[in-house]
Amino acid sequence: MRSGPPGKRARVPGIRGRVPLPLLLPALVGLAFLLLPLVALLVRAPWRSLPDQLTSTAVWQALQLSLITATAATAVSLVLGVPLAWLLARTDFPGRGLVRALVTLPLVLPPVVGGVALLLALGRNGVVGQWLDSAFGITLPFTTAGVVVAEAFVAMPFLVISVEGTLRAADPRYEEAATTLGASRFTAFRRVTLPLIAPGVAAGSVLAWARALGEFGATITFAGNFPGRTQTMPLAVYLALQNDPAAAIALSLVLLAVSIAVLAGLRDRWMTGVS
């Protein structure tokens, strides 16, 4: 029997078209399970009154506040998360594994628990919050700034993971060569490493922005639900679902459209190297 060239796997013609029935049926059921709620949202959407719903004052305020706070939270995540990702990827220090686990903890931590933790840390009687209040008069809970803090808390790990993975894939020899030529570590990072990892930073920023836009639990716990000040789109959906289901569906459609746009924008990155 003839074998293919060394280092290449033999490809079986038509292998992709053969799906065993015990795998096909659960796969189709799983697909239907994931798509049915989204289809129901589209079917029951009040398409005729949708323009009026989206242009109402309450919906517009929630949309505007969500876009502003999600963008601000992403900016905070960039300023703090990129250096943190570099620290985890490029340096070796005792307890690095523990630090990485703590950084990713908000990914699995229930958002409401995160909101309670933020209150205990940054509330008026919190560990740090009481000092901020007494020394600088800064109060974060139940303010727009508190929304940004809550969203950044849950969104930053997405950016850190993405950037750290990109840093580990990037060749560190370019950065080392820059330092041997007299550049400082920060200059090498800014002029050499950062351009190399720009796609990963962009992807992580988009993921962080989308996660911040959809944040609910930590926001309502730490910042409350005050229209025009802390009521973001997910909070507005929750409130409208009790009083005005049509408005809740309209807001849900906006969030669905944003999520689809994010997935479409990141598809090329996810599919790289997949045939």
VENZIBEL-V231847 format. One record per residue. RES is the residue in three letters. PSI is psi in whole degrees, 0 to 359 (999 if undefined). OMEGA is omega in radians with two decimals (none if undefined). D_FIRST is the distance of its C-alpha to the first C-alpha in whole Angstrom. Layout:
((RES & PSI & OMEGA & D_FIRST) (RES & PSI & OMEGA & D_FIRST))
This chain:
((MET & 134 & -3.10 & 0) (ARG & 140 & 3.10 & 4) (SER & 157 & -3.13 & 6) (GLY & 180 & 3.11 & 10) (PRO & 148 & -3.14 & 13) (PRO & 141 & 3.09 & 14) (GLY & 355 & 3.13 & 17) (LYS & 138 & 3.13 & 16) (ARG & 142 & 3.07 & 14) (ALA & 133 & -3.13 & 12) (ARG & 131 & -3.14 & 14) (VAL & 119 & -3.11 & 14) (PRO & 133 & 3.05 & 16) (GLY & 8 & -3.07 & 19) (ILE & 328 & -3.10 & 19) (ARG & 339 & -3.11 & 23) (GLY & 352 & -3.11 & 24) (ARG & 105 & 3.14 & 24) (VAL & 116 & 3.11 & 27) (PRO & 139 & -3.12 & 27) (LEU & 320 & 3.10 & 31) (PRO & 340 & 3.07 & 32) (LEU & 326 & -3.08 & 31) (LEU & 315 & -3.07 & 33) (LEU & 309 & 3.09 & 36) (PRO & 328 & 3.11 & 37) (ALA & 318 & 3.13 & 36) (LEU & 322 & 3.09 & 38) (VAL & 318 & 3.10 & 41) (GLY & 320 & 3.10 & 41) (LEU & 316 & 3.11 & 41) (ALA & 322 & 3.13 & 44) (PHE & 322 & -3.11 & 45) (LEU & 327 & -3.05 & 45) (LEU & 333 & -3.05 & 46) (LEU & 314 & 3.11 & 49) (PRO & 323 & 3.14 & 51) (LEU & 320 & 3.09 & 51) (VAL & 319 & 3.11 & 51) (ALA & 323 & 3.10 & 54) (LEU & 319 & 3.13 & 56) (LEU & 322 & -3.11 & 55) (VAL & 319 & -3.08 & 56) (ARG & 4 & -3.12 & 59) (ALA & 137 & 3.10 & 60) (PRO & 77 & -3.01 & 64) (TRP & 324 & -3.10 & 63) (ARG & 319 & -3.12 & 66) (SER & 6 & -3.08 & 68) (LEU & 315 & 3.11 & 65) (PRO & 319 & 3.12 & 67) (ASP & 322 & 3.14 & 70) (GLN & 317 & -3.07 & 68) (LEU & 340 & 3.14 & 66) (THR & 4 & 3.09 & 70) (SER & 156 & -3.06 & 72) (THR & 315 & -3.08 & 73) (ALA & 316 & -3.12 & 72) (VAL & 317 & -3.12 & 68) (TRP & 321 & 3.11 & 69) (GLN & 316 & 3.14 & 70) (ALA & 320 & 3.13 & 67) (LEU & 314 & -3.13 & 65) (GLN & 316 & -3.14 & 67) (LEU & 321 & 3.14 & 67) (SER & 316 & -3.14 & 63) (LEU & 320 & -3.12 & 62) (ILE & 311 & -3.07 & 65) (THR & 322 & 3.11 & 64) (ALA & 321 & 3.10 & 60) (THR & 318 & 3.11 & 60) (ALA & 319 & 3.11 & 63) (ALA & 323 & 3.10 & 60) (THR & 321 & 3.10 & 57) (ALA & 317 & 3.09 & 60) (VAL & 318 & 3.14 & 61) (SER & 322 & 3.11 & 57) (LEU & 312 & -3.08 & 56) (VAL & 320 & -3.09 & 59) (LEU & 326 & -3.01 & 58) (GLY & 322 & -3.13 & 55) (VAL & 312 & 3.06 & 53) (PRO & 324 & 3.12 & 55) (LEU & 319 & 3.09 & 54) (ALA & 320 & 3.10 & 50) (TRP & 319 & 3.13 & 51) (LEU & 318 & -3.12 & 52) (LEU & 330 & -3.06 & 50) (ALA & 330 & -2.97 & 47) (ARG & 350 & -3.11 & 48) (THR & 157 & 3.13 & 51) (ASP & 116 & -3.13 & 50) (PHE & 157 & -3.12 & 53) (PRO & 135 & 3.11 & 54) (GLY & 17 & -3.11 & 53) (ARG & 322 & 3.11 & 51) (GLY & 320 & 3.11 & 49) (LEU & 319 & 3.11 & 52) (VAL & 317 & 3.12 & 53) (ARG & 320 & 3.12 & 50) (ALA & 320 & 3.13 & 50) (LEU & 325 & 3.13 & 54) (VAL & 321 & -3.12 & 53) (THR & 357 & -3.11 & 50) (LEU & 319 & 3.12 & 53) (PRO & 343 & 3.10 & 54) (LEU & 326 & -3.08 & 51) (VAL & 350 & 3.14 & 51) (LEU & 132 & 3.06 & 55) (PRO & 131 & -3.07 & 57) (PRO & 324 & 3.14 & 59) (VAL & 321 & 3.09 & 62) (VAL & 321 & 3.06 & 62) (GLY & 321 & 3.09 & 61) (GLY & 319 & 3.09 & 64) (VAL & 318 & 3.12 & 66) (ALA & 320 & 3.09 & 65) (LEU & 321 & 3.09 & 66) (LEU & 317 & -3.13 & 69) (LEU & 335 & -3.13 & 70) (ALA & 317 & -2.99 & 69) (LEU & 5 & 3.07 & 70) (GLY & 173 & -3.12 & 73) (ARG & 329 & 3.09 & 77) (ASN & 17 & -3.10 & 77) (GLY & 173 & -3.09 & 73) (VAL & 315 & 3.12 & 72) (VAL & 330 & -3.07 & 72) (GLY & 323 & 3.13 & 74) (GLN & 328 & 3.07 & 77) (TRP & 320 & 3.08 & 77) (LEU & 322 & -3.12 & 76) (ASP & 316 & -3.07 & 79) (SER & 324 & -3.06 & 82) (ALA & 322 & -3.04 & 81) (PHE & 354 & -3.10 & 80) (GLY & 26 & -3.12 & 81) (ILE & 124 & 3.09 & 77) (THR & 119 & -3.06 & 76) (LEU & 320 & -3.09 & 72) (PRO & 143 & 3.08 & 72) (PHE & 34 & 3.05 & 73) (THR & 167 & 3.08 & 73) (THR & 322 & 3.07 & 70) (ALA & 326 & 3.09 & 69) (GLY & 325 & 3.07 & 69) (VAL & 315 & 3.14 & 66) (VAL & 318 & -3.14 & 64) (VAL & 314 & -3.12 & 64) (ALA & 318 & -3.14 & 63) (GLU & 320 & 3.12 & 60) (ALA & 325 & -3.13 & 59) (PHE & 320 & -3.10 & 59) (VAL & 340 & -3.05 & 56) (ALA & 331 & -3.05 & 55) (MET & 322 & 3.14 & 54) (PRO & 328 & 3.11 & 51) (PHE & 318 & 3.14 & 49) (LEU & 318 & -3.11 & 50) (VAL & 316 & -3.13 & 50) (ILE & 316 & -3.13 & 46) (SER & 314 & -3.10 & 45) (VAL & 322 & 3.13 & 47) (GLU & 318 & 3.10 & 46) (GLY & 320 & 3.10 & 42) (THR & 321 & 3.11 & 42) (LEU & 320 & 3.14 & 44) (ARG & 330 & 3.11 & 42) (ALA & 336 & -3.14 & 39) (ALA & 146 & -3.13 & 41) (ASP & 117 & -3.11 & 41) (PRO & 351 & -3.10 & 44) (ARG & 331 & 3.09 & 45) (TYR & 317 & 3.11 & 46) (GLU & 320 & 3.12 & 49) (GLU & 322 & 3.11 & 49) (ALA & 321 & 3.13 & 50) (ALA & 321 & 3.13 & 52) (THR & 325 & 3.11 & 54) (THR & 338 & 3.11 & 54) (LEU & 6 & 3.05 & 56) (GLY & 355 & 3.13 & 59) (ALA & 145 & 3.06 & 58) (SER & 166 & -3.14 & 59) (ARG & 322 & 3.14 & 56) (PHE & 320 & 3.11 & 58) (THR & 320 & 3.10 & 58) (ALA & 320 & 3.11 & 54) (PHE & 316 & -3.05 & 53) (ARG & 321 & -3.02 & 55) (ARG & 337 & -3.05 & 54) (VAL & 303 & -3.01 & 50) (THR & 315 & -3.07 & 49) (LEU & 315 & 3.06 & 51) (PRO & 327 & -3.14 & 49) (LEU & 323 & -3.06 & 46) (ILE & 11 & -3.10 & 46) (ALA & 318 & 3.10 & 48) (PRO & 320 & 3.11 & 45) (GLY & 322 & 3.09 & 45) (VAL & 318 & 3.13 & 49) (ALA & 315 & 3.13 & 49) (ALA & 316 & 3.11 & 46) (GLY & 324 & 3.11 & 48) (SER & 319 & 3.13 & 52) (VAL & 317 & 3.10 & 50) (LEU & 317 & 3.13 & 49) (ALA & 318 & 3.13 & 52) (TRP & 316 & 3.13 & 55) (ALA & 320 & 3.12 & 53) (ARG & 320 & 3.11 & 53) (ALA & 322 & -3.13 & 57) (LEU & 326 & -3.10 & 58) (GLY & 6 & -3.09 & 57) (GLU & 137 & -3.13 & 58) (PHE & 301 & -2.95 & 61) (GLY & 308 & -3.13 & 61) (ALA & 326 & -3.11 & 62) (THR & 311 & -3.09 & 64) (ILE & 332 & 3.14 & 67) (THR & 318 & -3.05 & 67) (PHE & 325 & -3.04 & 68) (ALA & 348 & 3.13 & 69) (GLY & 190 & -3.06 & 71) (ASN & 72 & -3.11 & 71) (PHE & 118 & -3.11 & 73) (PRO & 135 & 3.11 & 73) (GLY & 349 & -3.10 & 73) (ARG & 313 & 3.14 & 73) (THR & 359 & -3.09 & 70) (GLN & 99 & 3.09 & 69) (THR & 180 & -3.06 & 65) (MET & 313 & 3.10 & 63) (PRO & 322 & 3.10 & 62) (LEU & 322 & 3.10 & 65) (ALA & 324 & 3.08 & 66) (VAL & 315 & -3.14 & 64) (TYR & 317 & -3.13 & 65) (LEU & 318 & -3.11 & 69) (ALA & 332 & -3.13 & 68) (LEU & 335 & -3.14 & 66) (GLN & 330 & -3.04 & 69) (ASN & 325 & -3.05 & 72) (ASP & 84 & -3.10 & 70) (PRO & 328 & 3.14 & 67) (ALA & 318 & 3.10 & 66) (ALA & 323 & 3.10 & 67) (ALA & 319 & 3.12 & 64) (ILE & 319 & 3.14 & 62) (ALA & 315 & 3.11 & 62) (LEU & 322 & 3.12 & 62) (SER & 323 & 3.11 & 59) (LEU & 322 & 3.11 & 57) (VAL & 314 & 3.12 & 58) (LEU & 323 & 3.09 & 56) (LEU & 318 & 3.13 & 53) (ALA & 319 & 3.12 & 53) (VAL & 318 & -3.14 & 53) (SER & 318 & 3.11 & 50) (ILE & 319 & 3.13 & 48) (ALA & 320 & 3.12 & 49) (VAL & 315 & 3.12 & 48) (LEU & 320 & 3.12 & 45) (ALA & 322 & -3.14 & 44) (GLY & 330 & -3.11 & 46) (LEU & 359 & -3.06 & 43) (ARG & 316 & -3.11 & 40) (ASP & 324 & 3.13 & 39) (ARG & 318 & -3.13 & 39) (TRP & 326 & -3.05 & 37) (MET & 1 & -3.13 & 34) (THR & 127 & 3.11 & 34) (GLY & 1 & 3.12 & 30) (VAL & 123 & -3.11 & 29) (SER & 999 & none & 27))
